[in-house]
Amino acid sequence: MTVGVLALQGDYLHHKALLERLDENVLLVKKPEHLKKCNGLIIPGGESTTLVKLMKNIGLFEEIPRFNEHWPVFGTCAGAILLSRTVANHPVESFAIMDMVIERNAYGRQIDSFIDDVVVNLDGKEETVEAVFIRAPKIKSVNTATVQVLSQHNDDIILVENDRAMAATFHPELTDDLQIHQYFLNKIRRHH
C-alpha cells in the first residue's frame, strides 16, 4: 500500500514522517501521474487559494476528485477546506467531495492559534488526542445523511468523515499521536 501526500505547499513533511513511523510507503505527490501509484491521499494544511492555483497549474486539481472515486482522501486544515462543498466566507474553488459548509480562518489570525485535548470517536471507541489549531477553519454544517461527525471542540465540528474522505480542521501531523493517521490507513485498507 502506498499513501500519497500532496507536496506542493504546507506541512506535508510532517504527514510523511508520521506515516513512516507507522511503517507505510509514502509518495510525495507533485504531479498527476503520481496519483496512479497511490491507494490514498492526504491533502495537508497550507493556504487554500494558493493550493488550488498550484494544483490547477499542473493538472492535479481535476485528478483528485477522480482519484477519490476509488480511494480515500484526508484533508487537514486547508485540505479540509478543499474537500468541502461550500466555503462560506471566501470564493475558494473546492473539490466538493464532502457535503459540508466550512469557514476559512474562523478562529482568527496566527496569534489566535492554540492546542487542546479533544475526544475523537474512532471505530466506535472514544479516544483523546492532542489537536493543534493554526489559523483553523470551522465546519459550520454537515449533511448528516452522508457525513459523520467524529469530533467536536466546544460546539465546533472539527473531525468528519464520509465513505471515502476524512477532514480535520486541526493538524494531527504536528503531534506525536498516531491515532488519526492510523484511522485513515484503516479506511484505505477497507477500500483496498
LUMROSE-814131 format. One record per residue: x, y, z of N, C-alpha, C in turn; residue number from 1. Coordinates in steps of 0.1 Angstrom, whole numbers, always signed. Each point is the difference from the previous one (the first is absolute). Example, Ala and Ser with C-alpha at 12.3 -4.5 7.8 and 13.67 -1.06 7.14 Angstrom:
<pts>
<pt <+132; -57; +78>; <-9; +12; +0>; <+9; +12; +0>; 1>
<pt <-4; +11; -7>; <+9; +11; +0>; <-8; +11; +8>; 2>
</pts>
This chain:
<pts>
<pt <+8; -12; +0>; <-8; +12; +0>; <+9; +12; +0>; 1>
<pt <-4; +10; -8>; <+8; +13; -1>; <-10; +11; +3>; 2>
<pt <+4; +9; +10>; <-8; +12; +3>; <+6; +12; -6>; 3>
<pt <-7; +8; -8>; <+5; +12; -5>; <-2; +11; +9>; 4>
<pt <+9; +10; +0>; <-2; +12; +8>; <+3; +11; -10>; 5>
<pt <-11; +9; -2>; <+2; +11; -10>; <+11; +9; +5>; 6>
<pt <+10; +2; -8>; <+12; +6; +4>; <+3; +13; -8>; 7>
<pt <-10; +9; -1>; <+2; +12; -7>; <+3; +12; +9>; 8>
<pt <-5; -1; +12>; <+0; +11; +10>; <-4; -5; +13>; 9>
<pt <+3; +6; +11>; <-5; -4; +13>; <+9; -10; +7>; 10>
<pt <-5; -6; +11>; <+8; -9; +8>; <+0; -14; -4>; 11>
<pt <+2; -3; -12>; <-1; -14; -5>; <+11; -9; +5>; 12>
<pt <+11; +6; +4>; <+11; -9; +5>; <-4; -6; +14>; 13>
<pt <-8; +8; +8>; <-4; -6; +13>; <-9; -12; -2>; 14>
<pt <-9; +1; -10>; <-9; -11; -3>; <+8; -12; -5>; 15>
<pt <+10; +3; -8>; <+9; -11; -5>; <+7; -7; +12>; 16>
<pt <+5; +8; +9>; <+8; -6; +11>; <-9; -8; +9>; 17>
<pt <-13; +4; +2>; <-9; -8; +8>; <-4; -13; -7>; 18>
<pt <-2; +1; -13>; <-4; -13; -7>; <+12; -9; +0>; 19>
<pt <+12; +5; -1>; <+12; -9; +0>; <+2; -6; +14>; 20>
<pt <-4; +7; +11>; <+0; -6; +13>; <-10; -12; +1>; 21>
<pt <-10; +1; -8>; <-10; -11; -1>; <+4; -11; -10>; 22>
<pt <+13; +1; -5>; <+5; -9; -10>; <-7; -1; -13>; 23>
<pt <-5; +12; -4>; <-7; +1; -13>; <+9; +5; -11>; 24>
<pt <-3; -5; -12>; <+7; +6; -12>; <-6; +13; -3>; 25>
<pt <+8; +11; -2>; <-5; +13; -2>; <+5; +5; -13>; 26>
<pt <-9; +6; -8>; <+5; +7; -12>; <-4; +15; +0>; 27>
<pt <+9; +8; -1>; <-3; +15; -1>; <-6; +3; -14>; 28>
<pt <-12; +4; +0>; <-7; +2; -13>; <+2; +15; -4>; 29>
<pt <+7; +0; -12>; <+3; +14; -6>; <-5; +1; -14>; 30>
<pt <-5; -12; -6>; <-5; +0; -14>; <-12; -10; +0>; 31>
<pt <-9; +2; -10>; <-12; -8; -1>; <+4; -15; -1>; 32>
<pt <+11; -3; -8>; <+3; -15; -1>; <+4; -6; +13>; 33>
<pt <+4; +7; +10>; <+4; -6; +13>; <-12; -6; +6>; 34>
<pt <-12; +5; -2>; <-13; -6; +6>; <-2; -14; -5>; 35>
<pt <+5; -4; -12>; <-3; -13; -5>; <+7; -11; +9>; 36>
<pt <+10; +4; +8>; <+8; -9; +9>; <-6; +0; +14>; 37>
<pt <-10; +8; +3>; <-5; +1; +14>; <-13; -7; +2>; 38>
<pt <-2; -4; +13>; <-12; -6; +4>; <-8; +9; +10>; 39>
<pt <+5; +11; +3>; <-6; +10; +8>; <+8; +13; -1>; 40>
<pt <-7; +12; +4>; <+7; +12; -2>; <-3; +9; +12>; 41>
<pt <+11; +7; +5>; <-2; +10; +10>; <+3; +14; -6>; 42>
<pt <-10; +9; +2>; <+2; +14; -4>; <+3; +8; +12>; 43>
<pt <+12; +5; +2>; <+4; +7; +12>; <-5; +14; +1>; 44>
<pt <+3; +6; +12>; <-3; +14; +1>; <+9; +9; -9>; 45>
<pt <-2; +12; +0>; <+6; +10; -9>; <-9; +11; -2>; 46>
<pt <+0; +6; -11>; <-9; +11; -3>; <-9; -5; -12>; 47>
<pt <-13; -1; +3>; <-9; -7; -9>; <+0; +6; -15>; 48>
<pt <-1; +14; -1>; <+0; +5; -13>; <+13; -2; -8>; 49>
<pt <+11; +0; +7>; <+13; -2; -6>; <+1; -15; -4>; 50>
<pt <-5; -9; +8>; <+0; -14; -3>; <-8; -3; -13>; 51>
<pt <-12; +6; -1>; <-8; -1; -12>; <+7; +4; -12>; 52>
<pt <+7; +12; +1>; <+7; +6; -12>; <+12; -10; -4>; 53>
<pt <+7; -5; +10>; <+11; -9; -3>; <-5; -13; -6>; 54>
<pt <-11; -5; +5>; <-5; -13; -6>; <-5; +2; -14>; 55>
<pt <-7; +11; -2>; <-5; +3; -14>; <+11; +2; -10>; 56>
<pt <+11; +6; +4>; <+12; +2; -9>; <+6; -13; -5>; 57>
<pt <-1; -11; +8>; <+6; -12; -4>; <-10; -11; -3>; 58>
<pt <-13; +3; -1>; <-11; -9; -4>; <-4; -10; +11>; 59>
<pt <+4; +3; +13>; <-4; -9; +11>; <-14; +3; +5>; 60>
<pt <-5; +12; -1>; <-13; +4; +6>; <-11; -9; -5>; 61>
<pt <+0; -3; -13>; <-11; -8; -6>; <+2; -15; +4>; 62>
<pt <+12; -4; +2>; <+3; -14; +3>; <-4; -5; +14>; 63>
<pt <+0; +9; +10>; <-2; -5; +13>; <-14; -5; +2>; 64>
<pt <-11; +7; -5>; <-13; -6; +1>; <-2; -13; -7>; 65>
<pt <+7; -2; -11>; <+0; -12; -7>; <+7; -11; +8>; 66>
<pt <+11; +3; +6>; <+7; -9; +9>; <-9; -4; +11>; 67>
<pt <-7; +9; +6>; <-9; -2; +11>; <-12; -9; -3>; 68>
<pt <-3; -2; -13>; <-11; -10; -4>; <+4; -14; +4>; 69>
<pt <+13; -2; +2>; <+6; -14; +3>; <+7; -1; +13>; 70>
<pt <+6; +11; +4>; <+9; +0; +12>; <-3; +11; +10>; 71>
<pt <+2; -2; +13>; <-3; +10; +10>; <+10; +12; +0>; 72>
<pt <-5; +11; +4>; <+8; +13; +0>; <-3; +6; +14>; 73>
<pt <+11; +5; +6>; <-1; +6; +13>; <+6; +14; -1>; 74>
<pt <-8; +10; +4>; <+4; +14; -1>; <+1; +6; +14>; 75>
<pt <+12; +6; +3>; <+1; +7; +13>; <+1; +15; -2>; 76>
<pt <-7; +8; +8>; <+0; +14; +0>; <-3; +5; -14>; 77>
<pt <+9; +6; -8>; <-3; +4; -14>; <-5; -12; -8>; 78>
<pt <+5; -11; +3>; <-5; -12; -7>; <-15; -3; +2>; 79>
<pt <-4; +3; +13>; <-14; -2; +3>; <-9; +10; -8>; 80>
<pt <+5; +12; -1>; <-7; +11; -8>; <-2; -5; -14>; 81>
<pt <+11; -6; -6>; <-1; -5; -14>; <-10; -11; -2>; 82>
<pt <-2; -8; +11>; <-9; -12; -2>; <-15; +5; +2>; 83>
<pt <-2; +11; +5>; <-14; +4; +3>; <-8; +4; -12>; 84>
<pt <-13; -1; +1>; <-9; +4; -11>; <+0; +16; -1>; 85>
<pt <-1; +7; +11>; <-1; +14; +0>; <+9; +7; +10>; 86>
<pt <+7; +10; -5>; <+9; +8; +9>; <-8; +13; +3>; 87>
<pt <-5; +2; +12>; <-10; +10; +3>; <+5; +14; -1>; 88>
<pt <+13; +3; +3>; <+4; +14; +1>; <+11; +3; -10>; 89>
<pt <+2; -8; -11>; <+10; +3; -9>; <-2; -8; -13>; 90>
<pt <+2; +6; -12>; <-3; -7; -12>; <+11; -10; -4>; 91>
<pt <+2; -10; +8>; <+10; -10; -3>; <-6; -11; -8>; 92>
<pt <+6; -4; -11>; <-5; -11; -8>; <+4; -13; +7>; 93>
<pt <-10; -8; +3>; <+3; -13; +7>; <-3; -12; -8>; 94>
<pt <+3; -12; +6>; <-3; -12; -7>; <-14; -5; +3>; 95>
<pt <-7; +6; +10>; <-13; -4; +3>; <-2; -15; +2>; 96>
<pt <+10; -6; +7>; <+0; -14; +3>; <-8; -4; +12>; 97>
<pt <-1; +10; +10>; <-8; -2; +12>; <-11; +10; +1>; 98>
<pt <-12; -4; +3>; <-12; +9; +0>; <+0; +7; +13>; 99>
<pt <+8; +11; +1>; <+1; +8; +12>; <+4; +15; -4>; 100>
<pt <-3; +9; +9>; <+3; +14; -2>; <+11; +3; +10>; 101>
<pt <+10; +7; -5>; <+12; +3; +9>; <+3; +15; -1>; 102>
<pt <+6; +5; +10>; <+4; +15; +0>; <+15; +1; +3>; 103>
<pt <+6; +7; -9>; <+15; +2; +1>; <+4; +8; +12>; 104>
<pt <+12; -2; +5>; <+6; +8; +11>; <-10; +4; +11>; 105>
<pt <-8; -9; +4>; <-12; +3; +8>; <+4; +4; +14>; 106>
<pt <+12; -5; +5>; <+4; +3; +13>; <+8; +13; +1>; 107>
<pt <+3; +6; -11>; <+8; +13; +0>; <+14; -3; -6>; 108>
<pt <+9; +9; +4>; <+13; +0; -6>; <+10; -10; +6>; 109>
<pt <+12; +0; -4>; <+10; -9; +5>; <+1; +0; +15>; 110>
<pt <-1; +12; +5>; <+2; +3; +15>; <-11; -7; +8>; 111>
<pt <-12; -3; -7>; <-11; -7; +7>; <+1; -15; -1>; 112>
<pt <+11; -5; -5>; <+2; -15; -1>; <+1; -6; +14>; 113>
<pt <-4; -12; +1>; <+0; -7; +14>; <+1; -15; -2>; 114>
<pt <+3; -6; +12>; <+0; -15; +1>; <-9; -4; +11>; 115>
<pt <-7; -11; -3>; <-9; -5; +11>; <-2; -15; -2>; 116>
<pt <-4; -7; +11>; <-3; -14; -1>; <-15; -1; -4>; 117>
<pt <-2; -9; -9>; <-14; -2; -5>; <-3; -15; +0>; 118>
<pt <-13; -3; +1>; <-5; -14; +0>; <-4; -3; -15>; 119>
<pt <+5; -10; -5>; <-4; -5; -14>; <-6; -13; +1>; 120>
<pt <-10; -3; -9>; <-7; -13; +0>; <+6; -7; -12>; 121>
<pt <+9; -10; +3>; <+6; -8; -11>; <-4; -14; +1>; 122>
<pt <-7; -5; -10>; <-6; -14; +0>; <-8; -3; +12>; 123>
<pt <-8; +10; +5>; <-9; -2; +11>; <+6; +1; +14>; 124>
<pt <+14; +3; +0>; <+7; +2; +13>; <+3; +15; +1>; 125>
<pt <-2; +5; +12>; <+4; +14; +3>; <+15; +0; +4>; 126>
<pt <+8; +8; -7>; <+14; +2; +3>; <+3; +15; +2>; 127>
<pt <+10; +3; +8>; <+4; +14; +2>; <+12; +2; -8>; 128>
<pt <+0; +11; -8>; <+12; +3; -8>; <+3; +15; +2>; 129>
<pt <+12; +4; -3>; <+4; +14; +1>; <-3; +6; -14>; 130>
<pt <-6; +11; +0>; <-4; +7; -12>; <+7; +14; -1>; 131>
<pt <+7; +2; -11>; <+7; +13; -2>; <-9; +8; -10>; 132>
<pt <-4; +12; +4>; <-9; +8; -9>; <+9; +12; -4>; 133>
<pt <+3; +2; -13>; <+8; +11; -5>; <-8; +7; -11>; 134>
<pt <-5; +12; +3>; <-8; +7; -10>; <-11; -9; -5>; 135>
<pt <-6; -7; +8>; <-8; -12; -3>; <-14; +5; -6>; 136>
<pt <-5; -9; -9>; <-14; +3; -5>; <-9; -6; +10>; 137>
<pt <-13; +3; -2>; <-11; -7; +8>; <-10; -6; -9>; 138>
<pt <-4; -12; +3>; <-10; -7; -8>; <-14; +5; +6>; 139>
<pt <-7; +8; -8>; <-12; +6; +5>; <-12; -9; +0>; 140>
<pt <-1; -9; -10>; <-11; -10; -1>; <+4; -11; -9>; 141>
<pt <-6; -12; +3>; <+2; -12; -9>; <-13; -6; -3>; 142>
<pt <-1; -7; -12>; <-12; -8; -3>; <+2; -13; +7>; 143>
<pt <-8; -1; +11>; <+2; -12; +9>; <-4; -13; -7>; 144>
<pt <-7; +1; -12>; <-3; -12; -7>; <+12; -7; -6>; 145>
<pt <+11; +9; -3>; <+12; -6; -7>; <+12; +3; +8>; 146>
<pt <+0; +9; +9>; <+13; +4; +8>; <-2; -3; +14>; 147>
<pt <+9; -7; +6>; <+0; -4; +14>; <+10; +9; +8>; 148>
<pt <-5; +5; +11>; <+9; +9; +9>; <+7; -10; +9>; 149>
<pt <+13; +1; +0>; <+9; -9; +9>; <+5; +8; +12>; 150>
<pt <+0; +13; -1>; <+5; +8; +12>; <-5; +14; -1>; 151>
<pt <-2; +6; +13>; <-4; +14; +1>; <+9; +6; +11>; 152>
<pt <+3; +13; -2>; <+7; +7; +11>; <-9; +12; +4>; 153>
<pt <-3; +0; +13>; <-11; +9; +4>; <-12; -3; -8>; 154>
<pt <-6; +9; -8>; <-11; -4; -9>; <+4; -1; -14>; 155>
<pt <+12; +1; -3>; <+5; +0; -14>; <+3; -14; -5>; 156>
<pt <-5; -3; -12>; <+4; -13; -6>; <+14; +1; -6>; 157>
<pt <+9; -10; +4>; <+14; +1; -3>; <+5; -12; -8>; 158>
<pt <-7; -11; +0>; <+4; -12; -7>; <-12; -8; -5>; 159>
<pt <+0; -2; -13>; <-11; -6; -7>; <+5; -11; -10>; 160>
<pt <-10; -9; -4>; <+4; -9; -11>; <-13; -3; -8>; 161>
<pt <+2; -4; -12>; <-10; -7; -8>; <+5; -13; -5>; 162>
<pt <-6; -6; -10>; <+4; -13; -4>; <+15; +0; -4>; 163>
<pt <+4; +10; -8>; <+14; -1; -6>; <+8; +13; +4>; 164>
<pt <-4; +7; +10>; <+8; +12; +3>; <+0; +3; +15>; 165>
<pt <+10; +7; +5>; <+0; +5; +14>; <+5; +14; -1>; 166>
<pt <-4; +8; +10>; <+5; +14; +1>; <+1; +4; +15>; 167>
<pt <+12; +7; +2>; <+2; +5; +14>; <+4; +15; -1>; 168>
<pt <-6; +8; +9>; <+3; +14; -1>; <+13; +3; +8>; 169>
<pt <+5; -10; +6>; <+13; +2; +8>; <+11; -8; -7>; 170>
<pt <+12; +0; +6>; <+12; -6; -6>; <+4; -12; +8>; 171>
<pt <-5; -12; -3>; <+4; -12; +8>; <+15; -4; -3>; 172>
<pt <+5; +5; -11>; <+14; -3; -3>; <+10; +8; +9>; 173>
<pt <-4; +10; +7>; <+9; +8; +8>; <+1; -5; +14>; 174>
<pt <-5; -13; +3>; <+2; -6; +13>; <+6; -13; -2>; 175>
<pt <+3; -7; +12>; <+6; -13; -1>; <-11; -11; +0>; 176>
<pt <-12; +4; +0>; <-11; -9; +0>; <-3; -6; -14>; 177>
<pt <+0; -13; -1>; <-2; -7; -13>; <-14; -4; -2>; 178>
<pt <-9; +2; +9>; <-14; -7; -1>; <-8; +5; -12>; 179>
<pt <+0; +12; -3>; <-8; +5; -11>; <+6; -5; -14>; 180>
<pt <+13; +1; -1>; <+6; -5; -12>; <-3; -16; -2>; 181>
<pt <+1; -7; +12>; <-2; -14; +0>; <-15; -3; -5>; 182>
<pt <-9; +8; +5>; <-14; -1; -4>; <-2; +2; -15>; 183>
<pt <+7; +10; -5>; <-1; +2; -15>; <+6; -12; -7>; 184>
<pt <+11; -5; +4>; <+6; -12; -6>; <-10; -12; +0>; 185>
<pt <-7; -2; +11>; <-10; -10; +1>; <-11; +2; -10>; 186>
<pt <-3; +13; -2>; <-11; +3; -10>; <+5; -4; -14>; 187>
<pt <+13; +3; -3>; <+6; -4; -13>; <-1; -15; -2>; 188>
<pt <+4; -7; +11>; <+0; -15; -1>; <-13; -6; -3>; 189>
<pt <-11; +7; +6>; <-13; -5; -3>; <-4; +1; -15>; 190>
<pt <+6; +10; -7>; <-3; +2; -14>; <+10; -8; -9>; 191>
<pt <+10; -6; +6>; <+11; -6; -8>; <-5; -12; -7>; 192>
</pts>
